[in-house]
């Protein structure tokens, strides 16, 4: 039985392909890719204190080790965005996953902190485009009606990623084994093992991705219409397993405190739940409005943290303040909606790069404020967070053509 023999646009064809098994598979894979890039880019934050004794790092050296991966993320994101738009989402993501996992695994053999820094920088550079690559191929493989919800829900996994990293570290970091490797002059111990474990999600993601399809929108934008049609047929078949219909459209310290790690997991879980709740109402209220509401609320709560004398209430305000990071997924959804297929990965990469530059600068500023005026840090960043997004988004809204305003 043939569903339709009429010519349709690619977007309509993707809607006809439906939302089912393939959609769940690509969404789950995208979530695993996000965990993979987090393990490589932010694994250093767990490795630094556990490796301090063996590598004999000073406070300054540990600070450099913590900041170096952010530099890799900043430098590599735009390059990977360009390569993704030129060579395809699936191919470049495969290369990124395999190469970053290999270099990250090699970092487990570091003989000193400089070697660890260089290898971690290289691994992060190679992994820097994975978030935008995964979100792009996801958004281009699901129907428009489900796109907002899926992108935001998968984006929430990023908020939970550091908690997952902590869960992986809890059984490994306390291990006391130490095996000498005379040829390298090092001892194989728990933190080196953890680096290997943090490479595993990338390897699993690469194997999984090998069996998935390229984005049909990318293939169509490159004039590879027959391939795009074949991909749409595969998506349709998996999304409609058990049905006889065919799809034929003519278109296409030296140890970490376990309690601290559990707290990281708890905060990540809370942020993921909040992000999931936002995904349920974002289509009704709009992404721009949700960003302004969240940033205003979190900014006000950040200011109140130091003004409220009651410790419990202050802690609640701080927990609300931490949820400001959920705007990360909303900005990604806005970028995905605003830009055409041939620029989409680059646009998302620019968004990520801006975030990482701000993160790098914020770490340095907050580090200085903690020494001189801790409360000032809350006031400065809370006020900026509450005001700047509303101003920027409103300016952006009025500068956007009418045809595009509805996606905001």
N, C-alpha and C positions, 0 to 999 in steps of 0.2 A: 504493500500500500504506500502511495506517495502522499506526503503531507501537503506539499505545495509545488506547483510547477511554474508559478509566477516569479518574475524577476523581483528581487528585493535588495535593499541596501545591506551592507555588511552588519550594521547594528541590528537590523531586523532579523537577519540570519542568525546572529548570535542569540537573540531573544528566542528564536524558534528552537535553537539547540537546547535551551532550557537550563535548569539548575538542578543538578543531581550528583551522581557519584563522582564524575570528573571534577565538578566544581568543588566538592569537598576535598578531593585529593589535591588539587592545585592550591586550595586555601591552606590545607594542613602542611603541604610542602613549603609554602611561603612562610608559614609560622616557624617551621624548623630552620629555614634559612636565616630568619631573623635571630633565632637563638644561636645559630652558628656564628654569625657576625658579632654578636654580643660576647660570646665565649672568647673569640680571638681579640676583639678590640678592647674589651674591658676585663679580660682575665688577669691582666697585669695588676689590677687593684687588689686581687687576692694573692697573687704570686709575690708581690713586693715584700710584704711583711714576713711571709714564710721563707723567703730566700735570703733575708737580710743577714742572717748569721753566716751562712756558707759563703755568700758573695761579699760579705763585709762592706755593705753599702752604708754611706753616710746619709744624713737627712736630706741634704741637697741632691745627692745622687738618686735617692728614692723619689724625690720630686720630679726629677728629669725623666725617670722611668715611667712615672704616672702620666706625664704630659705628652711624651713622645707618640703614643698611639693616636692621640687626637690630631697631631700634625699629619700622620699618615692618612687619617680619615679626611682631613681637609684637602690635602693635595690630590688624593686619588679619586674622590667622588665625582668631580666634573669630568675627568678623563674617562672614567668608566661609563658615565652617562652618555658621553659622545660615542664611545665604542659600542655601547648597547644599541643606540639608535642606528648605527651603521651596519653592524654585523649580526644583530639579532639578540633577543633577550636570553634565549635558552643557551646558545653557544657561549656567549660571554660569561654567563652565570656559571656554567660548568667549569670554564677555565679559572674563574675567580675562586670557586669553592675548592678545587683540587690544589691550586697553587698556594692559596693561603693556608690550607690545612697542612701541606708539606712543610712550608717554612715555619709555621707555628710548632710543628712537631720537632723540627731541627732546633728550635729555641730551647727545647728541654735538655740539649747537650751543651748549653752555654758554659764556658769556662770562667767568665767574669761578667760584670754588670754591663760593660760596653757591648760585648757580643750579644747579650740578652736584649739590650736596647735596640741594636741594629736589626736583629731578627724580628723582634716584636713590631718595630716600625715597618719593616718590609711586609710582614704578614698582614698588618692592618691596612697598609697601602693596597695590597692585593684584594683585601676583603671589603674595601671602602664603598664599593658600588653595589654590594649585595642587597642592601635594604631597598634601594630604588629599583634594582633589577627585579627583585621578587614582587614588589608591589605593582610594578608596571605589567609584568606578565600575568599577574593575578587579575588586575583591573581589565585587561584586554581579553580575558578568557571566561568572564562571567557576564550574564545579562545585565543591562543597565538598571533594571528594577532592583537588583540585589547588590549592585556595585558599591554603593555607599556603605551599607551595613557590613559587607564582607571586608572591605578595605579597613574600616575602623576597628572591627573585631580582630582581624589579624594584626593590625597595628598595636592592639593592646597587649599582644604577646611580648612586644619589645619592653613593655613596662614590667612584665613578669620575668624577663630573661635573667636579670641579675639575681632574682630570687632562685631561679633554677640553677644558676651557677653556684650559688651558695649551697644548695642542696647537694650538688655534685661534689662540692669541696668538703662537706661535713664528714663523710666517712673516710676521706683520703688524707686530708691535712694532718689529723692526729697520729697517723701511722708513724712508727719510729724506725722502720727499717732503713738501712744505709749500706749500699753495695759499692765498693770502690771500682772505678773504671780506670786502671793505671794508664792506659794509652792516652786518655784525655786529662788525667789528673783531677778528676771530679768524683763525687759520690752520688750515686743514683738514689734519690730519696722521694719523699711524698710530693714536694712541689713540682719536681720534674715529671712525676707520674701524672699529676693534675694537668700539666700542659698537654700531655698526650691525650688525656680524656677530653680536654677542651677542643681538640682537633677532630674528635669522633663525629660530632653533629655535622660538620662540613662534609666529611666523607659519606655519611649516610644520605645527606641531602643531594650530593652529586650523583650517587647511584640511583636515587629516587627520580631525580630530574632527567636522567638518561632515558627513562621510560615515558616521560611526559612529552607533550607536543609544544612546538613553537607557538608564539602568539599569532592567531589568525589575522589580527589587525596589522601586525608588523609585516607578515607575508603579503597581505593585500596592498599595503602602502608601497612595497617594493615591486609591485607588478607580478608577483608570483601567485596568480589567481588560482591556478589548479591546486597548488599546495595548500593554499588557504581553504579551499573548498574541501580538500581531503581532511584537513584538521577539524573543520566544522562537523564533518560526518563522524569522525572519531569521537568528538565531544558529544554529539547527539546520541550515538550508540551507547556510550557509557552512562550518559544522563538518563537514558530511557531503556535500561536493561529489562529484558522480558517482554518488550513490546515489538510488534512486527513492523511498525512504521519505519520508513526510510526517510532520510533527510536529503532532499535534492533541490536546494535553492540555487538559482543561477546567479550567485554573487559570493563575495568572499572576505707586729713583733716577729719572733721566729715561729709563732703559732697564732691562730686566730681564735677568738672567743666564739664558741658555738652559738651562744645566745645572740651575739651580734649578727651572725649569718641568718639565724631564724628571724630576726627583726627585719633584715633586708627582704627575706621571703615574704613576710607579712605585709610590708609596705608595697611590694610589687603586686601581691595578690589584691590588696585594697585598690590600687590604681587600675588593675585589670578589670575589677568589678565595676568601678566607676565608668571606665571607658566602655564597657559592655552596655551599661545603662544608657550612656549617651547615644550609642548606636541605635537604640530603640526609638529615640525621639528626634534624631538629627534631621530626618527627612521632613518632619513636621515643622520644625523651627528654623532650619537652615544652618549651614556650616558657619557662615560668618557670625550669625547671632549667637550660636553656641560658643564660639571662640570668645566673643566679647563678654558673654555671661560668665564663663568659667574663669577667664583672666581677671575680671573685676572682682568676683567672689573670692578667688584665691589671693589676690593682691590685698584686699581688705583684711582677710584673715591673717596674712603675713604681718601686716602692721599691728594687728591686735595681739599677736603672740607676746610681745614685750609690754603691752599696755595693761593686760589683764592680770591681776595679782593672783588669782586662783590657779594653782598648778594644773589641775585636771582640765579646766576650761582652756587654759593656754595650750595644753597638749593637743586638745581637740582642734583648736585653731591651726596648730602646726600641721596636723594630719591633713586638714583641708587644704592648707597651703601647698603641701607636697603633691596634691592632685593636679596642680597646674600643668604637669607634664602631659596630661591627656590631650592637650591641644596639638601635640606632635602629630597624632593621627589625623586630626581635623585638617591641619595644614597640608598633609599629604593628600587627603581626599580633595581639597580645593585645587592643588596643583594638578592632580590626575584629571580633574574635570575641565580645567581651563585650557590646557595645552593640547595641540593636535598630536596624533600618533608619532609623527616623525621627530617631535621635540619632547615627548613626554618624559622619557627616562632622564634626559638632560635637565629638564625643569625640576623633576623630583630631586635630582642630584644637587642642583643649585640650592634648593630648600634645605637639604641635609647639610650642605657645606656651610651655609649661613648659621645653622644651629650649632655646628661644631666649632666654628670660629668664635661664636658667642660663648660657648662652653669653655673653650680654652682661655679666653679673656676673663671670664667670670671666676674660674679657678684661681687665677693669679690675684685678682682683685679681692676676692673673699679671703684668700690666704693672708693678705696684708691686713684686711679689716679685722680678722680674728685676733690678731696681735694688738691692734690699736683700739678698735671700737666695734665690738661684736654686735651690739644692738643696731649700730648704724647700717650694717650689712642687711639686716631684715628690712629696715625702713627704705633704704635706697632701692633694693631689688623688688620689694613689694609694690612700691609706688610706680616704678617703671613697668612692672608686669601688669598692673591694673590699668594703666593709662595708654601705654604705647600701642597695644594691639587694637584697641578701639579706634585710635586716631589713624593708624596705618590702614586698617581694613576699610574704614569709611572713605578715606582718600582713594584707596584702590577701587572701591565699589563705584565711585562716581567717575573714575577714569576708565572703567571697563565698558566696552560696547554693550548696548542694551541686550543683544542676543546672548551675551555671555553672563549677564547679571543673574539670571535665574539659577545658574549652577552654584551661586554663592549662598 
